Amino acid sequence: MPRTRQPLPAELEPEQRRLYDAIVSGPRSGIADADGRLRGPFGPMLLSPAVGDPLQALGAALRYRSALPARAREIATLLVAHRCDSAYEWAAHVTHGRAAGLSDSEIASLRTAEPAVTDEVEIVVVRVTTSLLDGGDLPEPLVVDAERLLGPGTLFDLVTLVGYYRLLAGVLAVYRIPPG
C-alpha cells in the first residue's frame, strides 16, 4: 500500500501542476494512469516541486539525451533495479530493455553474478555499474578502460545514471510504490 496518496490533476496546487505538466509532456506522456495520477516515482516528486522538477529533468536528460547507447543504459538501469530490489524499476525497464534490443535471456542474466553481455562497451558498463553499487567508487584501471571505451562524458553520464536510479529506488521503497 503506497504511503502517500497520488493526487488527481485537478487537486494539484499551481507548482505541482507545472511539475505534473512537465512530467507528462513529451516522451513520458504515458506515465499517468487512466485517472491522470502519476505512476512510479513521479507521484512522490509532486510532494516537493522544487526538488521534484530538477530530479525529473535529470531523469529525462539521462534517458533521452545521454550519449550512453540505449542497450547499455538499460543494462545499467536493470542492474541497479535488481541490486536495489526495486520491483517498479525492474518491471518498467524490462520493457525499455526489450525495446532497446535486449533479449529475455540477456535481461534474466542481469540478475546473476555473470551477466550475458559480450560487447566490450556493455561489459565495461556492467563493470562500472557493479563497482559503483558495490563500493561507490571505481578503481583507476576501470576508469581508464571506461574512458577509453565510452569517453569521459559518457562515463559521467553512466555514473550519474547509476546514482539517479539508486535514488529512485529509495523513493519507490520509502513511498511503497508498487510495480505497474
BELWO-V972124 format. One record per residue. SS is DSSP state (hx for helix, st for strand, lp for the rest). NEAR is the number of other C-alpha atoms within 8 Angstrom. Layout:
# BELWO-V972124
SS&NEAR / SS&NEAR
This chain:
# BELWO-V972124
lp&5 / lp&8 / lp&8 / lp&6 / lp&5 / lp&8 / lp&8 / lp&9 / hx&9 / hx&4 / hx&6 / lp&10 / lp&6 / hx&6 / hx&8 / hx&12 / hx&10 / hx&8 / hx&12 / hx&11 / hx&8 / hx&8 / hx&11 / hx&12 / lp&8 / hx&6 / hx&6 / hx&8 / lp&9 / lp&7 / lp&8 / st&11 / lp&9 / lp&5 / lp&6 / lp&8 / lp&12 / st&11 / lp&10 / lp&11 / hx&10 / hx&11 / hx&12 / hx&11 / hx&13 / hx&11 / hx&8 / hx&9 / hx&11 / hx&6 / hx&8 / hx&13 / hx&11 / hx&8 / hx&9 / hx&11 / hx&8 / hx&8 / hx&10 / hx&9 / hx&9 / hx&10 / hx&8 / hx&6 / lp&7 / lp&10 / lp&7 / lp&10 / lp&7 / hx&7 / hx&11 / hx&11 / hx&11 / hx&12 / hx&14 / hx&14 / hx&13 / hx&14 / hx&13 / hx&13 / hx&15 / hx&12 / hx&8 / lp&8 / lp&7 / lp&12 / hx&10 / hx&12 / hx&12 / hx&11 / hx&10 / hx&10 / hx&11 / hx&10 / hx&8 / hx&9 / hx&13 / hx&10 / hx&7 / lp&9 / lp&7 / lp&10 / lp&7 / hx&7 / hx&7 / hx&11 / hx&13 / hx&8 / hx&10 / lp&14 / lp&9 / lp&7 / lp&5 / lp&6 / lp&10 / lp&8 / lp&7 / lp&6 / lp&6 / hx&7 / hx&9 / hx&12 / hx&10 / hx&12 / hx&13 / hx&12 / hx&9 / hx&12 / hx&14 / hx&9 / hx&11 / hx&12 / hx&10 / hx&6 / hx&7 / lp&7 / lp&6 / lp&10 / lp&6 / hx&6 / hx&6 / hx&11 / hx&9 / hx&8 / hx&9 / hx&14 / hx&11 / hx&8 / hx&9 / hx&11 / lp&9 / hx&9 / hx&8 / hx&12 / hx&11 / hx&8 / hx&12 / hx&13 / hx&11 / hx&8 / hx&12 / hx&14 / hx&8 / hx&9 / hx&11 / hx&11 / hx&8 / hx&9 / hx&13 / hx&8 / hx&10 / hx&14 / hx&9 / hx&7 / lp&10 / lp&9 / lp&12 / lp&10 / lp&9 / lp&7
